[in-house]
Amino acid sequence: MLSLLQLPIKNFLKEREILTPSIEITFQDLIELFRKYNTNFAVFLKEKKPVGIVTERDVIIALSQRYPLSSPAFHLAKKELFKIKSTATLFSAFNLMIENNVRRLIVVDENGEFLGVVTQQDLILYSPEEIFKGEGKVRDLIEMKPSFIYATKEEKVEEALSKMVQFHVGAIPILDEGLRPIGIITGRDFLTLSPEDLKRPLKELALKEVITIHLRDPLTKAVELFKQYSIRHLVVVNDSGKAVNILSQRDLILSSTSSYTEFLENSLNQFKNFISLIPEIVLELSECESECRITFMNDFAKKYIGEEYIEKDVFTLFDYDDWNRIYGIIKREKMIYKERIKGRKGEVYEITGSYLDFGLKEGKIKIFLRDVTHEYFKEEKYQKEIRFLKNILDNSLDYLFVIDQKGRIYFANSSFKKALGYSEEEILKKTIFDIVDLPEEEIKRNIELLIKKGVELRGRRYYKDIHQKPIPVEFKAKAVVLNGESFIIIDAREITDILLSEEALKEAYKNLSVFYSFVKDLNFAKSEEELFQALEKYLLSYVDTFHYFEIDSQTEEIKSTYVSGKREYWEDCLTKEIKECATYRTGQSFYGLPGYPCKLLKTTSLAHLCIPLFFEGRLQGIVTLIREKPFSEEEIRYLEDKLQVFHLYFNQLRLLRELRDLSLKDPLLGIYNRRFIIEVLKKEELKAQRTGKPFSIILMDLDHFKKINDNYGHPVGDKVLKEVSKLVLFGIRGQDYFGRWGGEEFLTLLPETPKNFAIQVAERIRGTLEKYEIPISEEISVKITASFGVAEFPSDAPSWEGLLRKVDERLYKAKALGRNMVISE
């Protein structure tokens, strides 16, 4: 029976269908599959590898907890998966199941892919009955079990289900009034019931037949009953036939540990007598956790390596590092097959063996040795020769072949044959003249140079494959003499990628040169016209036609356009309104092709690319590029980047021009000057006309300011102007505009502000000035007041010019009425 326990698990896999549903299956559908195939578990796979298991007990618990039927069943697969390789022994499976108290082991191959399942029932079926406490009685197990869980026939099904979940049992016996078993209900039975059945008494169900066993019966009889009826539970009865407990396969498996060890020890002793007759070195070693002794040698081993090794440390026989490597494999895999191990005296053995685990860190290692010292050194000699030949092959950059003096191919490596598409037989019929794309006379001259002059040739060539397709290569060639005959070794590698990289570098250099010229032209441009000439020169080297829209970001209108190249390819796609433009709406480039054009463009048979141009976060222009050849993604990104460079120069030039034309700030006070305020007034007028929202202005004049200049001098007057500017700026909003209108006059523009609010602002400023004393020295301070005129657009005037006249009239009215007041009518 020991040999049976040492057979691989794969020999015991039943040809049964294992339920492997999809990971997406619902709880409801899984229950239906359990019922349909009468199974009690399902294994979930992902890419052929097990990732979870759901058993009937999981289903029962989920039902009792009202787990939604429409939810994924895979969420119930919370148990740890215990896997075992198909090459592991039945012995190993038995130990793994006992140690972890599990009913099922998932069997996988070397790649971890699912092969099947081994259950407790399989172990009971295939394991020898002696291991299950051969002399033990059923009562020995029952005494160790907790209280007896059962149900009466009057109880409802749902009560039995609750007990099963609460006490973690897989079956509940049904007893009559005299506590005699009349049926049994298992987890699988619940899966066949409807929700209505849960409310029925147990006596109304078609109860299963109960298989009983007596307290005094031996455990071997329990094994027989389990095998005979293919069941997992037996009801234990006493002399009067009353049920006293229930015995499961798991109880039997867990009870087997000590007797299992005893059984194996006896079996091993019998096996030792047999292997003593085998003409191979057979050794048995103790568990190596603390020490590793040779505890048994067969007669052949005693004669061949010496009986003195018995009870000696294993390191007296094997190389220290080599044995640690072998032991690691044995412990991990529980077996080893035909591995090499070095002896202490220079021998080399081939080792095959297995590890028997008895639990509690007890175990044995059995090994078979075959002396392969002679074979090993002979193989080492061959390996040196092979390594020498491999060094020649490794000298090749990629393709290696050898020709004789007449150009016939004598040898070709696999890379060379594969690249050219020839078989071994075909390539050896070819010559260098069939391969190299050069005139025959030139090849002959090269062969002569190599052999007679002893030169080494390097360079680039084109080889021809079986279909005459050229393959660019970089090569080196050298002549050698072998057994008195001259040969040429040619070492080559394909350089297609190198050539492509070189072409890409040339193209990049060309683009950089063109871009450098472009940037240089932009730097020297002194006007917008010169900028567009530089852009035209640059873009027309890539496209047939380009068009530029300049956009007013405030009014959302087209300010100007510029077109160059083949004008017949262009028709204006936008007029004044630009909101229909996809590039304008999205702020992203639009690439149109024949069949997928921009709906606004008239020329739809050509490739067209529209690129937005931004400055300070505002879209200020759109460039449309048109050509016959489609644009690549690299070209699109390249053109986008370069056009943004152009637009930066364009805006810088425009800003410089504007800065030359306008001095935005008053040099003394640092606030806006009259010219800038007038420009803002114009824009606010357009904005108010577009939005329908009014704006107001406040014109302020300092009262009797001339006296301050006359009495204290202009430096004091300048200081007063600065202090007044600070006070006003403090009293207005961030979006308001405040500037010097002239001398001691100031104008405040309040966007989107009605007159009544502007009056409040003017009064607040007036009151602040009236109370404020401006220090002009440590001892002296002056007070200042101001007069104000307020007007609103468009209620007071239909234009910005009229608004200025109106506010000026009100300011002088305020001064005429006594100063230090606000006039708005």
C-alpha positions in Angstrom: 0.0 0.0 0.0 3.0 2.3 0.5 3.6 2.3 -3.3 0.0 3.4 -3.8 0.5 6.4 -1.4 3.6 7.4 -3.3 1.9 7.6 -6.7 1.3 11.1 -8.2 -2.1 12.7 -7.5 -2.8 12.8 -11.3 -3.3 9.0 -11.2 -6.3 9.5 -8.9 -8.1 12.3 -10.6 -11.6 11.0 -11.5 -13.0 11.5 -14.9 -15.8 13.6 -13.6 -17.1 17.0 -14.7 -16.0 19.8 -12.4 -18.3 22.8 -12.3 -16.3 25.8 -13.5 -18.7 28.7 -14.1 -17.9 32.1 -15.4 -16.7 34.7 -12.8 -19.7 36.9 -13.8 -22.3 34.2 -12.9 -25.1 35.3 -10.6 -25.9 33.7 -7.3 -29.2 32.5 -8.7 -27.6 30.9 -11.8 -25.0 29.2 -9.6 -27.7 27.6 -7.4 -29.4 26.3 -10.6 -26.1 24.7 -11.8 -25.7 23.1 -8.4 -29.2 21.6 -8.7 -28.7 20.6 -12.4 -25.4 18.8 -12.0 -26.1 17.6 -8.4 -22.7 18.9 -7.2 -21.6 20.5 -4.0 -18.9 22.9 -5.1 -17.8 25.1 -8.1 -14.3 26.3 -9.0 -13.8 29.7 -10.6 -11.0 30.0 -13.2 -9.2 33.0 -14.7 -7.1 32.3 -17.7 -7.3 28.5 -16.9 -6.0 29.1 -13.4 -8.1 28.6 -10.2 -9.0 31.8 -8.4 -11.8 30.8 -6.1 -14.1 28.0 -4.9 -17.7 28.2 -3.6 -19.1 25.2 -1.8 -22.7 24.2 -0.8 -21.9 25.4 2.7 -21.1 28.8 1.3 -24.4 28.8 -0.6 -26.3 27.7 2.5 -24.8 30.5 4.6 -25.5 33.0 1.8 -29.1 31.9 1.6 -29.5 32.2 5.4 -28.1 35.8 5.2 -30.4 36.6 2.3 -27.5 37.3 -0.1 -29.1 38.9 -3.2 -29.8 36.3 -5.9 -28.8 38.7 -8.7 -25.4 39.5 -7.1 -22.2 37.9 -8.4 -21.6 34.5 -6.9 -17.8 35.0 -7.1 -18.0 37.4 -4.1 -18.8 34.3 -2.0 -15.5 32.7 -2.9 -13.7 33.9 0.2 -12.0 30.7 1.3 -8.3 30.2 0.9 -7.5 27.9 -2.1 -5.4 24.9 -1.2 -3.6 23.8 -4.3 -1.4 20.8 -5.0 0.6 19.9 -8.1 -0.5 16.9 -10.1 3.0 15.5 -9.6 2.7 15.5 -5.8 1.9 12.1 -4.1 -1.3 10.9 -2.6 0.7 10.9 0.7 1.3 14.7 0.3 -2.4 15.3 -0.4 -3.4 13.4 2.7 -1.0 15.5 4.9 -2.1 18.8 3.3 -5.8 18.0 3.9 -5.2 17.0 7.5 -2.9 20.0 8.4 -5.4 22.5 7.0 -8.6 20.8 7.9 -10.0 21.1 4.3 -12.3 18.8 2.3 -11.0 19.6 -1.1 -7.6 20.2 -2.8 -7.3 22.0 -6.1 -5.0 20.0 -8.5 -2.9 22.1 -10.9 -0.1 21.5 -13.4 3.4 22.9 -13.4 2.0 26.2 -14.9 -0.6 26.5 -12.2 -3.4 25.7 -14.6 -6.5 23.8 -13.3 -6.6 20.0 -13.7 -9.2 18.8 -11.2 -10.1 18.3 -7.5 -9.2 15.7 -4.9 -11.7 15.4 -2.1 -11.8 13.7 1.3 -13.9 11.0 -0.2 -11.2 10.3 -2.8 -8.6 9.9 0.0 -10.9 7.5 1.9 -11.5 5.5 -1.3 -7.8 5.1 -2.2 -6.1 5.1 1.2 -5.5 1.8 3.0 -8.1 1.2 5.8 -5.3 0.5 8.3 -4.4 4.1 8.6 -7.9 5.0 10.0 -7.1 3.8 13.5 -7.4 0.2 12.6 -8.0 -0.9 16.2 -10.1 2.2 17.1 -13.8 2.3 17.7 -16.5 4.8 16.6 -17.0 5.8 20.3 -13.4 6.9 20.5 -14.1 9.7 17.9 -17.6 10.5 19.2 -16.2 11.2 22.7 -14.0 14.0 21.2 -16.8 15.7 19.3 -18.9 18.6 20.7 -22.6 18.4 21.5 -24.9 16.5 19.1 -26.8 18.8 16.7 -30.1 17.3 15.4 -33.7 18.3 14.6 -37.1 16.8 15.3 -39.6 16.0 12.6 -41.9 18.7 13.8 -39.3 21.5 13.3 -39.5 23.6 10.2 -37.0 23.4 7.4 -35.8 26.9 8.0 -35.0 26.0 11.7 -32.8 23.1 10.5 -31.1 25.5 8.0 -30.4 28.0 10.9 -28.8 25.2 13.0 -26.6 24.1 10.1 -25.3 27.7 9.7 -25.0 28.4 13.4 -23.1 25.2 14.3 -21.1 24.9 11.1 -22.3 21.4 10.3 -22.8 19.8 6.9 -25.8 17.6 7.8 -28.5 17.3 10.5 -30.2 14.0 11.5 -34.0 14.1 11.8 -35.2 12.2 15.0 -38.6 11.0 16.1 -40.0 11.3 19.7 -37.8 8.4 20.9 -34.7 10.1 19.4 -34.4 7.4 16.7 -33.2 8.6 13.3 -35.8 8.7 10.7 -34.0 10.8 8.1 -31.1 13.2 7.4 -30.9 16.5 5.6 -27.7 17.8 4.1 -26.5 21.1 2.7 -27.1 19.8 -0.8 -30.7 19.0 0.0 -31.4 22.7 0.8 -30.3 23.7 -2.7 -33.2 21.6 -4.2 -35.8 23.3 -2.0 -38.0 26.3 -3.0 -38.5 29.3 -0.7 -42.0 27.9 0.2 -40.4 24.6 1.3 -38.5 26.4 4.1 -41.8 27.0 6.0 -42.8 23.4 5.9 -42.2 20.9 8.7 -39.3 18.4 8.2 -41.7 15.4 8.3 -43.4 16.6 5.1 -40.2 16.3 3.1 -39.1 13.1 1.4 -36.3 12.5 3.8 -33.1 10.6 2.8 -32.5 7.1 4.1 -30.2 7.1 7.2 -27.2 4.9 7.2 -26.3 4.2 10.9 -23.2 2.7 12.7 -23.0 1.4 16.2 -20.9 3.0 18.9 -18.8 -0.2 19.3 -18.2 -0.7 15.6 -14.6 -0.3 14.5 -13.6 2.7 12.4 -12.7 0.4 9.5 -16.4 -0.4 9.2 -17.1 3.4 8.9 -14.6 3.4 6.0 -16.4 0.5 4.3 -19.8 2.2 4.7 -18.5 5.5 3.3 -17.1 3.7 0.3 -20.1 1.4 -0.2 -22.8 4.1 -0.1 -20.7 7.0 -1.4 -22.0 9.2 1.4 -20.3 11.7 3.7 -22.2 11.3 7.0 -23.2 8.3 9.3 -25.6 8.6 12.2 -24.1 6.9 15.3 -26.6 4.9 17.5 -26.4 3.1 20.8 -27.7 -0.3 21.9 -31.3 0.9 22.0 -31.1 2.4 18.5 -31.1 6.0 19.7 -29.0 8.5 17.8 -26.1 9.9 19.9 -24.1 11.8 17.3 -23.1 12.0 13.7 -19.8 10.9 12.1 -18.4 12.6 9.0 -15.6 11.9 6.5 -13.8 14.9 7.9 -13.9 13.4 11.4 -12.3 10.2 10.0 -9.6 12.1 8.1 -8.6 14.2 11.1 -8.5 11.2 13.3 -6.0 9.4 11.1 -2.9 11.4 11.8 -1.2 9.2 14.5 -2.3 5.9 13.0 -1.2 7.1 9.6 2.3 7.7 10.8 2.4 4.2 12.5 1.1 2.6 9.3 3.8 4.3 7.2 6.5 3.2 9.6 5.5 -0.4 9.3 5.1 -0.1 5.5 8.6 1.5 5.2 10.2 -1.4 7.1 8.6 -3.9 4.7 9.7 -1.7 1.8 13.3 -1.6 3.0 13.6 -5.4 2.9 12.5 -5.2 -0.8 14.8 -2.4 -1.9 17.9 -4.2 -0.4 17.7 -6.4 -3.4 17.8 -3.5 -6.0 21.2 -3.2 -7.8 21.3 0.6 -7.2 22.5 2.8 -4.4 19.5 3.3 -2.1 19.7 5.6 0.9 17.3 6.7 3.6 17.9 10.0 5.4 16.5 11.4 8.6 14.6 14.8 8.6 17.2 17.5 7.9 15.7 20.4 10.0 18.2 19.8 12.8 20.6 17.1 11.4 20.7 15.0 8.3 21.9 11.5 8.9 22.0 8.4 6.7 19.8 6.0 8.5 19.6 3.2 6.0 21.6 1.8 3.1 20.7 -1.1 0.9 23.2 -3.9 0.4 24.4 -2.6 -3.0 25.1 0.8 -1.4 27.0 -0.8 1.5 29.2 -2.6 -1.0 29.7 0.2 -3.5 30.3 3.3 -1.2 30.9 1.6 2.1 28.9 0.7 5.2 30.8 3.2 7.3 28.4 6.0 6.2 25.5 4.6 8.2 24.5 7.1 10.9 26.9 9.6 9.5 26.1 13.2 8.5 25.0 13.4 4.8 27.8 16.0 4.3 30.4 13.2 4.7 29.1 11.8 1.4 27.9 14.9 -0.6 29.3 18.4 -1.3 27.9 20.8 1.2 26.5 23.4 -1.2 25.2 20.8 -3.7 23.3 18.9 -1.0 21.7 22.1 0.3 20.5 22.8 -3.2 19.1 19.3 -3.6 17.5 19.4 -0.1 15.7 22.6 -1.0 14.2 21.0 -4.1 13.1 18.0 -2.1 11.5 20.0 0.6 9.7 22.3 -1.8 8.6 19.7 -4.4 8.4 16.6 -2.1 10.4 14.8 -4.7 13.4 15.1 -7.1 14.2 13.4 -10.4 17.5 12.8 -12.1 19.4 15.8 -10.7 23.2 15.9 -10.5 25.0 16.1 -7.2 28.7 16.1 -6.4 30.3 13.7 -3.9 33.0 14.6 -1.4 35.6 12.6 -3.3 35.0 14.1 -6.7 32.3 11.6 -7.7 29.2 12.8 -9.6 25.8 11.1 -8.9 22.4 11.2 -10.5 19.9 11.5 -7.7 16.2 10.6 -7.7 14.1 10.6 -4.5 11.1 11.7 -2.4 10.2 13.2 0.9 7.8 11.4 3.3 6.3 13.8 5.9 4.9 12.2 9.1 4.0 15.6 10.7 5.4 17.2 13.8 8.6 17.8 11.9 9.1 14.1 11.5 9.9 12.7 8.1 12.2 10.6 5.9 14.1 11.2 2.6 14.5 8.3 0.3 17.0 8.6 -2.5 18.3 6.5 -5.4 21.9 7.2 -6.6 23.5 6.3 -9.9 27.2 7.0 -10.3 27.6 9.1 -13.5 31.2 10.4 -12.8 32.6 9.0 -16.1 29.6 10.3 -18.1 29.9 13.6 -16.4 33.6 14.3 -17.3 33.0 13.0 -20.8 30.1 15.4 -21.1 32.3 18.2 -19.7 34.8 17.6 -22.4 32.2 17.8 -25.1 30.7 20.9 -23.5 34.1 22.6 -23.7 34.3 21.9 -27.4 30.8 23.1 -27.9 31.6 26.3 -25.9 34.6 26.8 -28.2 32.4 26.5 -31.3 29.8 28.8 -29.7 32.5 31.5 -29.2 33.0 31.5 -32.9 29.3 32.0 -33.4 29.2 34.7 -30.7 31.8 36.6 -32.7 29.1 37.5 -35.1 27.2 40.7 -34.8 24.2 39.1 -36.2 24.6 36.8 -39.3 27.7 34.5 -39.6 28.7 32.5 -42.6 31.9 31.0 -44.0 32.9 30.7 -47.7 35.8 28.9 -49.4 38.1 30.3 -52.0 35.6 29.9 -54.8 32.9 31.7 -53.0 30.9 28.6 -52.0 29.0 28.8 -48.7 30.6 26.3 -46.3 28.7 27.2 -43.2 25.8 29.5 -42.2 24.3 30.2 -38.8 20.6 30.0 -38.2 20.1 33.8 -38.1 21.7 34.1 -41.5 19.5 31.3 -43.0 16.4 32.7 -41.4 17.0 36.2 -42.6 17.5 35.1 -46.2 14.7 32.5 -46.1 16.9 29.4 -47.0 17.0 26.0 -45.4 20.3 24.3 -44.5 20.3 22.3 -47.7 19.4 25.3 -49.9 22.0 27.7 -48.4 24.9 25.2 -48.8 24.1 25.1 -52.6 24.5 28.9 -52.8 27.6 31.0 -53.4 28.6 34.5 -52.3 27.7 35.7 -55.7 24.1 34.7 -55.1 23.9 36.6 -51.9 25.8 39.9 -52.2 24.3 42.5 -54.5 27.6 43.4 -56.2 29.1 42.7 -59.7 30.8 39.3 -59.7 34.2 40.7 -60.6 34.2 43.1 -57.7 33.4 40.2 -55.3 36.3 38.1 -56.8 38.7 41.0 -56.2 37.6 41.2 -52.6 38.1 37.5 -52.1 41.6 37.8 -53.5 42.4 40.7 -51.2 41.2 38.8 -48.2 43.1 35.5 -49.0 46.2 36.7 -50.7 46.8 40.1 -49.1 45.4 39.1 -45.6 43.5 42.3 -45.3 40.3 42.6 -43.3 37.3 44.1 -45.0 34.6 46.2 -43.4 31.7 48.1 -44.9 28.1 48.1 -45.9 26.4 45.9 -48.5 23.0 44.7 -49.6 22.3 41.0 -49.3 19.6 39.4 -51.5 17.1 37.0 -49.8 15.3 34.1 -51.4 12.9 36.5 -53.1 15.7 38.8 -54.2 14.6 41.4 -51.7 17.6 43.6 -50.6 18.7 43.5 -47.0 21.1 46.3 -45.9 23.9 45.0 -43.7 27.1 46.1 -42.0 29.9 43.5 -42.3 33.4 42.5 -41.5 35.3 39.7 -43.3 38.6 38.0 -42.5 40.4 35.0 -44.0 41.5 32.0 -41.9 43.3 28.8 -42.6 41.8 25.6 -41.4 43.6 22.2 -42.1 45.6 23.9 -44.7 42.7 25.3 -46.6 41.7 29.0 -46.8 38.2 30.2 -45.7 36.6 33.5 -45.3 34.6 34.2 -42.1 32.0 36.9 -42.7 30.3 38.5 -39.8 27.3 40.8 -40.6 24.3 42.4 -39.1 21.2 44.0 -40.5 21.2 47.8 -40.4 17.7 48.6 -41.6 16.9 50.4 -38.3 20.3 52.3 -38.4 19.5 53.5 -42.0 16.1 54.6 -40.9 17.6 56.4 -37.9 20.1 58.1 -40.2 17.3 59.2 -42.5 15.4 60.5 -39.5 18.4 62.4 -38.3 18.9 63.9 -41.8 15.2 64.9 -41.8 15.5 66.3 -38.3 18.6 68.3 -39.3 16.8 69.6 -42.3 13.8 70.7 -40.2 16.1 72.3 -37.6 17.9 74.2 -40.3 14.7 75.4 -41.8 13.4 76.3 -38.3 16.6 78.1 -37.5 16.2 80.2 -40.6 12.6 80.8 -39.7 13.4 82.0 -36.2 16.2 84.2 -37.5 13.7 85.8 -39.9 11.2 86.4 -37.1 13.9 88.0 -35.0 14.8 90.5 -37.7 11.1 91.3 -38.6 10.2 94.9 -37.8 6.6 94.8 -38.9 3.7 92.4 -39.1 4.1 92.3 -42.8 7.7 91.1 -42.5 6.5 88.5 -39.9 4.0 87.1 -42.3 6.6 87.0 -45.1 8.8 84.9 -42.8 5.8 82.6 -42.0 4.9 82.3 -45.7 8.5 81.3 -46.6 8.5 78.7 -43.8 5.0 77.2 -44.2 5.0 76.9 -48.0 7.9 74.5 -47.7 5.4 72.1 -46.1 2.0 73.0 -47.5 0.4 74.3 -50.7 -1.8 77.0 -49.1 -2.1 78.6 -45.7 -4.6 81.1 -44.3 -4.5 83.2 -41.1 -7.6 84.5 -39.2 -6.8 87.2 -36.6 -9.6 87.1 -34.0 -10.7 89.8 -31.5 -11.1 87.7 -28.3 -13.4 90.3 -26.7 -15.8 90.9 -29.6 -15.4 87.3 -31.0 -15.0 88.8 -34.4 -12.5 88.3 -37.2 -10.2 91.3 -37.3 -8.0 90.5 -40.3 -7.1 87.6 -42.6 -4.0 86.6 -44.6 -3.7 84.0 -47.4 -0.7 82.7 -49.3 0.2 79.8 -51.6 -2.2 78.3 -54.1 -5.1 80.6 -53.7 -7.3 78.4 -55.9 -7.3 75.9 -53.0 -8.9 78.5 -50.6 -12.3 80.0 -50.2 -13.2 81.9 -47.0 -14.9 79.5 -44.6 -15.7 82.2 -42.0 -17.1 85.6 -42.3 -17.7 87.8 -39.3 -19.2 85.2 -37.0 -16.7 82.5 -35.9 -18.8 80.5 -33.3 -19.5 77.8 -35.9 -15.8 77.0 -36.3 -14.9 73.7 -34.5 -11.4 74.9 -33.8 -12.6 78.1 -32.2 -15.2 76.2 -30.1 -12.9 73.5 -28.8 -9.6 75.3 -28.8 -8.0 72.3 -30.4 -6.6 71.5 -33.8 -9.0 70.1 -36.5 -7.6 67.7 -39.1 -9.8 67.1 -42.1 -9.4 64.5 -44.9 -11.4 63.8 -48.1 -14.5 62.1 -46.8 -14.1 63.7 -43.3 -13.8 67.4 -44.1 -14.7 70.5 -42.1 -18.3 71.3 -42.9 -17.4 75.0 -43.3 -14.6 74.5 -45.8 -15.3 74.6 -49.5 -12.2 72.7 -50.6 -13.0 69.2 -49.3 -10.9 67.1 -51.7 -7.6 68.0 -50.0 -6.1 67.4 -46.6 -6.7 70.5 -44.3 -5.5 71.3 -40.8 -6.8 74.1 -38.7 -4.5 75.1 -35.7 -5.6 77.5 -32.9 -3.1 80.2 -31.8 -3.2 81.3 -28.1 -1.6 84.2 -26.3 -2.0 84.7 -22.5 -4.7 82.0 -22.5 -6.8 83.7 -25.1 -7.5 82.3 -28.6 -6.4 85.1 -30.9 -6.0 83.4 -34.3 -6.6 80.3 -36.4 -4.2 79.1 -39.2 -5.6 76.8 -41.9 -3.1 74.7 -43.8 -4.0 72.9 -47.0 -2.1 70.4 -49.2 -2.6 67.4 -51.4 -0.6 65.0 -49.2 -2.1 64.0 -45.8 -0.5 65.2 -42.6 1.2 62.7 -40.2 0.8 63.0 -36.4 4.4 64.0 -36.1 3.9 66.8 -38.7 0.8 68.1 -36.9 2.6 68.3 -33.6 5.6 69.9 -35.3 3.5 72.6 -37.1 1.4 73.3 -33.9 4.6 74.0 -32.0 6.2 76.2 -34.7 3.0 78.2 -35.3 2.8 79.0 -31.6 6.4 80.3 -31.8 5.3 82.6 -34.7 2.3 83.8 -32.7 4.5 84.6 -29.8 6.6 86.8 -32.0 3.5 88.3 -33.6 2.1 89.4 -30.2 5.4 90.6 -28.9 5.7 92.8 -32.0 2.2 94.1 -31.6 2.7 94.8 -27.9 5.9 96.7 -28.7 4.0 98.8 -31.2 1.3 99.5 -28.8 3.7 100.4 -26.1 5.3 102.8 -28.4 2.0 104.3 -29.3 0.6 104.5 -25.8 2.2 105.4 -22.5 -0.3 103.6 -20.4 0.6 104.9 -17.0 1.1 108.4 -15.6 4.9 108.7 -14.8 4.3 110.5 -11.5 1.4 108.7 -10.0 1.6 105.2 -11.6 -2.1 105.3 -12.5 -3.5 105.2 -16.0 -3.1 108.2 -18.2 -5.7 110.1 -20.3 -4.9 108.2 -23.6 -5.4 104.8 -22.0 -8.6 105.9 -20.3 -10.0 107.0 -23.6 -9.1 103.6 -25.2 -10.9 101.9 -22.3 -13.9 104.2 -22.8 -14.1 103.2 -26.4 -14.0 99.5 -25.6 -16.5 99.8 -22.8 -18.9 101.6 -25.1 -18.7 98.6 -27.6 -19.1 96.2 -24.7 -22.1 98.0 -23.3 -23.7 98.1 -26.7 -23.1 94.3 -27.1 -24.2 93.3 -23.6 -26.8 96.0 -22.9 -25.3 96.7 -19.5 -24.5 100.4 -18.6 -21.2 101.8 -17.3 -20.5 105.0 -15.4 -17.7 107.5 -15.1 -16.7 109.9 -12.3 -14.7 113.0 -13.1 -13.0 114.5 -10.0 -11.2 117.8 -9.6 -9.2 118.8 -6.5 -10.5 122.0 -4.9 -8.0 124.9 -4.6 -5.1 122.7 -5.5 -3.2 125.7 -7.0 -2.9 127.2 -3.5 -1.0 124.1 -2.3 1.5 124.4 -5.1 1.8 128.2 -4.5 2.1 127.9 -0.7 4.2 124.7 -0.3 5.8 124.1 -3.7 5.3 121.5 -6.4 7.0 118.6 -4.5 4.3 119.0 -1.8 1.7 119.2 -4.6 3.0 116.0 -6.1 2.8 114.3 -2.7 -0.8 115.4 -2.3 -1.6 114.0 -5.8 0.0 110.7 -4.8 -1.9 110.5 -1.5 -5.2 111.3 -3.2 -4.5 108.6 -5.8 -4.0 106.0 -3.1 -7.2 107.0 -1.3 -9.2 106.7 -4.5 -7.7 103.4 -5.5 -8.5 102.1 -2.0 -12.2 103.1 -2.4 -12.9 101.4 -5.8 -13.1 97.9 -7.1 -10.4 95.8 -8.8 -12.2 95.8 -12.1 -12.6 99.6 -12.1 -10.2 102.0 -14.0 -8.7 105.1 -12.4 -6.5 107.5 -14.2 -5.1 111.0 -14.3 -7.2 113.2 -16.7 -5.0 116.2 -16.5 -3.4 118.4 -13.8 -5.4 117.8 -10.7 -8.3 116.1 -12.5 -9.0 112.4 -12.3 -11.4 110.1 -14.1 -12.8 106.8 -12.7 -14.5 104.3 -15.1 -16.8 101.7 -13.5 -17.7 98.9 -15.9 -21.2 97.4 -15.8 -22.2 99.9 -13.1 -25.4 102.1 -13.0 -25.2 105.7 -12.0 -26.8 105.3 -8.6 -23.9 103.0 -7.5 -21.4 105.4 -9.1 -22.9 108.3 -7.0 -22.3 106.2 -3.8 -18.7 105.6 -4.8 -18.1 109.3 -5.6 -19.7 110.3 -2.2 -17.6 107.8 -0.4 -14.4 109.2 -2.0 -15.5 112.8 -1.3 -16.2 112.0 2.3 -12.9 110.3 2.8 -10.9 113.2 1.3 -12.8 115.7 3.4 -11.8 114.0 6.6 -8.2 113.0 5.6 -5.2 115.2 6.5 -2.2 114.8 4.3 1.1 115.3 6.3 3.6 117.3 4.4 6.2 117.5 7.2 6.5 116.5 10.9 4.6 119.6 12.0 2.4 120.5 9.1 -0.5 118.7 7.3 -2.9 119.9 4.7 -6.6 119.0 4.0 -8.0 118.8 0.6 -11.5 118.4 -0.9 -12.7 117.6 -4.4 -15.7 118.3 -6.6 -17.3 115.4 -8.6 -19.3 115.0 -11.8 -21.0 111.6 -12.4 -22.5 110.3 -15.7 -23.9 107.0 -17.0 -23.7 105.4 -20.5 -26.0 105.3 -22.4 -28.7 107.1 -20.3 -26.8 110.4 -20.1 -25.1 110.3 -23.5 -25.2 107.9 -26.5 -21.4 108.0 -27.1 -18.2 108.1 -25.0 -17.4 111.6 -26.3 -20.9 112.9 -25.3 -20.4 111.1 -21.9 -17.2 113.1 -21.3 -18.9 116.4 -22.2 -21.7 115.6 -19.8 -19.5 114.6 -16.9 -17.4 117.7 -17.4 -20.4 120.0 -17.3 -21.5 118.4 -14.0 -18.0 118.7 -12.5 -18.0 122.5 -13.2 -21.5 122.8 -11.9 -20.3 121.3 -8.6 -17.4 123.7 -8.5 -19.8 126.6 -9.3 -22.2 125.6 -6.5 -19.5 125.8 -3.9 -17.2 122.8 -4.4 -16.8 119.6 -2.3 -19.9 118.0 -3.7 -21.1 115.4 -6.2 -23.4 116.4 -9.1 -25.0 113.7 -11.2 -27.8 115.5 -13.0 
